[in-house]
Amino acid sequence: MWKGGRCAEFWPTADRDPASTAPMVEFAGIWRDMPKIVYSRTLDAVDWNATVVRDVVPDEVRRLKAEPGGDLALGGADLLSTFLRHDLVDEYRLYVHPVVLGGGRQLFPASGDRQPLRLTGTRAFGNGVVLLRHERARD
């Protein structure tokens, strides 16, 4: 699930951009074909195999999670906060970029609750980005 914004401006034509790397060209095709849900209360329509949904409906998300065809992914701190509040997150895939910003939006909401995680994988990319995969440590 993509939360609108730059993705819809960049990925549809990224494979035609001479500055795009081979992985970017490959992902552009994947992105265009992938069904997307854009959670928005202001957009009426979106392109590129996407559907606008006004609110997160937990039962609908659970139904989507139960369907075959792969994982659901989401982006954005506000959307993550909503999914966490409804206990809809099973795994975290955090991409750590090699740059210090010195500020920014907090990814996880300050709830005071501890949520133990278990590392399930890592991957280092040639550009210095590191993927950390964690799943919830359930009892």
PADRENRO-235319 format. One record per residue (C-alpha): residue number from 1; residue in three letters; x, y, z. Coordinates in steps of 0.001 Angstrom, whole numbers, always signed. Each point is the difference from the previous one (the first is absolute). Layout:
// PADRENRO-235319
+-----+------+---------+---------+---------+
|  nr | rest |       x |       y |       z |
+-----+------+---------+---------+---------+
| NUM |  ala |       X |       Y |       Z |
...
+-----+------+---------+---------+---------+
// end
This chain:
// PADRENRO-235319
+-----+------+---------+---------+---------+
|  nr | rest |       x |       y |       z |
+-----+------+---------+---------+---------+
|   1 |  met |      +0 |      +0 |      +0 |
|   2 |  trp |   +1439 |   +3291 |   -1034 |
|   3 |  lys |    -921 |   +3227 |   +1642 |
|   4 |  gly |    -156 |   +2377 |   -2993 |
|   5 |  gly |   +2648 |   +2564 |    -774 |
|   6 |  arg |   +3192 |    -252 |   -1999 |
|   7 |  cys |    -302 |   -3684 |    -865 |
|   8 |  ala |   -2778 |    +769 |   -2462 |
|   9 |  glu |   +2094 |   +2752 |   -1561 |
|  10 |  phe |   +3235 |   -1983 |    -394 |
|  11 |  trp |    -555 |   -3750 |    -469 |
|  12 |  pro |   -2438 |     -51 |   -2942 |
|  13 |  thr |   +2716 |   +1223 |   -2371 |
|  14 |  ala |   +3206 |    -761 |   +1904 |
|  15 |  asp |    +933 |   -2772 |   -2445 |
|  16 |  arg |    +156 |   +2575 |   -2812 |
|  17 |  asp |   +2288 |   +2356 |   +1934 |
|  18 |  pro |   +3622 |    -362 |   -1209 |
|  19 |  ala |   +1204 |    +793 |   +3541 |
|  20 |  ser |   -1827 |   -3025 |   +1462 |
|  21 |  thr |   +2111 |   -2947 |   +1110 |
|  22 |  ala |    -810 |   -3576 |   -1049 |
|  23 |  pro |   -1724 |    -761 |   +3347 |
|  24 |  met |   -2074 |   +3187 |    -355 |
|  25 |  val |   -1077 |   -1018 |   -3523 |
|  26 |  glu |    -990 |   -3449 |   +1277 |
|  27 |  phe |   -1954 |   +1425 |   +2946 |
|  28 |  ala |   -1840 |   +2502 |   -2223 |
|  29 |  gly |   -1699 |   -2881 |   -1821 |
|  30 |  ile |    -785 |   -1760 |   +3252 |
|  31 |  trp |   -1434 |   +3200 |   +1481 |
|  32 |  arg |   -2270 |    +699 |   -2985 |
|  33 |  asp |   -1475 |   -3524 |     +60 |
|  34 |  met |    -430 |    -190 |   +3772 |
|  35 |  pro |   -3502 |    +776 |   +1302 |
|  36 |  lys |    +142 |   +2914 |   +2414 |
|  37 |  ile |   -2322 |   +1480 |   +2589 |
|  38 |  val |    +387 |   +3698 |    +699 |
|  39 |  tyr |   -1487 |   +1028 |   +3345 |
|  40 |  ser |   -1177 |   +3569 |    -413 |
|  41 |  arg |   -2853 |   +2179 |   +1141 |
|  42 |  thr |    +749 |   +2660 |   -2622 |
|  43 |  leu |    +769 |   -1847 |   -3256 |
|  44 |  asp |   -2888 |   -1084 |   -2172 |
|  45 |  ala |   +1934 |   -1949 |   -2629 |
|  46 |  val |   +3462 |   -1465 |    -556 |
|  47 |  asp |   +1752 |   -1673 |   -2934 |
|  48 |  trp |   +2373 |   -2903 |    -460 |
|  49 |  asn |   -2028 |   -2974 |   +1222 |
|  50 |  ala |   -1000 |   +1740 |   +3239 |
|  51 |  thr |   -3231 |    +401 |   +1946 |
|  52 |  val |    -859 |   +2793 |   +2440 |
|  53 |  val |   -1313 |   -1130 |   +3389 |
|  54 |  arg |   -1163 |   +2559 |   +2561 |
|  55 |  asp |    +578 |   -1852 |   +3282 |
|  56 |  val |   +1881 |   -3016 |   +1300 |
|  57 |  val |   -2613 |   -2680 |    +639 |
|  58 |  pro |   +1728 |   -2713 |   +2064 |
|  59 |  asp |   -2210 |   -2862 |   -1214 |
|  60 |  glu |    +633 |    +971 |   -3615 |
|  61 |  val |   +3764 |     +95 |    +571 |
|  62 |  arg |    -146 |   -3407 |   +1683 |
|  63 |  arg |   -1925 |   -1332 |   -3006 |
|  64 |  leu |   +2693 |   +1336 |   -2340 |
|  65 |  lys |   +2739 |   -1511 |   +2175 |
|  66 |  ala |   -1705 |   -3406 |    -238 |
|  67 |  glu |     -77 |     +44 |   -3812 |
|  68 |  pro |   +2746 |   -1804 |   -1933 |
|  69 |  gly |   +2463 |   +2042 |   -1998 |
|  70 |  gly |   +2639 |   +1366 |   +2308 |
|  71 |  asp |    +540 |   +2483 |   +2750 |
|  72 |  leu |   -1694 |   +3326 |    +528 |
|  73 |  ala |   +2360 |   +2929 |    +451 |
|  74 |  leu |    -711 |   +3473 |   +1291 |
|  75 |  gly |   +1873 |   +3217 |    +322 |
|  76 |  gly |    -339 |   +3092 |   +2121 |
|  77 |  ala |     +29 |    +692 |   +3706 |
|  78 |  asp |   -3680 |    +980 |    +252 |
|  79 |  leu |   -1183 |   -3105 |   -1839 |
|  80 |  leu |   +2325 |   -2189 |   +2088 |
|  81 |  ser |   -1420 |   +1516 |   +3167 |
|  82 |  thr |   -3529 |    -898 |   -1117 |
|  83 |  phe |   +1005 |   -3555 |    -928 |
|  84 |  leu |   +1769 |    -431 |   +3354 |
|  85 |  arg |   -3052 |   +1261 |   +1890 |
|  86 |  his |   -2084 |   -2716 |   -1718 |
|  87 |  asp |   +2668 |   -2727 |    +526 |
|  88 |  leu |    +466 |    -484 |   -3755 |
|  89 |  val |   +3826 |     -59 |    -188 |
|  90 |  asp |   +1747 |   -3383 |     -38 |
|  91 |  glu |   +3439 |    +934 |   -1305 |
|  92 |  tyr |   +2180 |   +3095 |    -262 |
|  93 |  arg |   +2324 |    +572 |   -2946 |
|  94 |  leu |   +2100 |   +3004 |    +822 |
|  95 |  tyr |   +2396 |   +1429 |   -2557 |
|  96 |  val |   +2860 |   +1877 |   +1652 |
|  97 |  his |   +1591 |   +2550 |   -2338 |
|  98 |  pro |   +3568 |   +1200 |    +544 |
|  99 |  val |    -845 |   +3607 |    +748 |
| 100 |  val |    -627 |   +1928 |   +3222 |
| 101 |  leu |   -2870 |   +2444 |    -280 |
| 102 |  gly |     +76 |   +1313 |   +3555 |
| 103 |  gly |   -3775 |    +150 |    +231 |
| 104 |  gly |   -3174 |   -1147 |   -1611 |
| 105 |  arg |   -3262 |   -1687 |    +681 |
| 106 |  gln |    -137 |   -2738 |   +2616 |
| 107 |  leu |    -815 |   -3357 |   -1652 |
| 108 |  phe |   -1445 |   -1776 |   +3025 |
| 109 |  pro |   -2632 |   +1697 |   +2140 |
| 110 |  ala |    +898 |    +731 |   +3604 |
| 111 |  ser |   -2274 |   -2460 |   +1780 |
| 112 |  gly |   +2092 |    -999 |   +2990 |
| 113 |  asp |    -583 |   -3651 |    -900 |
| 114 |  arg |   +2918 |   -2288 |    -738 |
| 115 |  gln |    -378 |   -2338 |   -2917 |
| 116 |  pro |   +2680 |   -2689 |    -183 |
| 117 |  leu |   +1250 |    -772 |   -3495 |
| 118 |  arg |   +2048 |   -2855 |   -1421 |
| 119 |  leu |   +2582 |    +608 |   -2731 |
| 120 |  thr |    -860 |   -2204 |   -2999 |
| 121 |  gly |   +2443 |   +1309 |   -2579 |
| 122 |  thr |   +2351 |   +2673 |   -1214 |
| 123 |  arg |   +1235 |   +1061 |   -3393 |
| 124 |  ala |   +2643 |   +2545 |    -919 |
| 125 |  phe |    -302 |   +1707 |   -3386 |
| 126 |  gly |   +2890 |   +1339 |   -2056 |
| 127 |  asn |   -1064 |   +3601 |    +592 |
| 128 |  gly |    +407 |    -345 |   +3776 |
| 129 |  val |   -3678 |    -511 |    +796 |
| 130 |  val |    -681 |   -2801 |   +2478 |
| 131 |  leu |   -3308 |   -1847 |    +291 |
| 132 |  leu |    -937 |   -1253 |   +3462 |
| 133 |  arg |   -2889 |   -2466 |    +199 |
| 134 |  his |   -1682 |    -566 |   +3345 |
| 135 |  glu |   -3190 |   -1799 |    +915 |
| 136 |  arg |   -2024 |    +322 |   +3128 |
| 137 |  ala |   +1155 |   -2359 |   +2719 |
| 138 |  arg |   -3307 |   -1596 |    +885 |
| 139 |  asp |    -483 |   -2166 |   +3074 |
+-----+------+---------+---------+---------+
// end
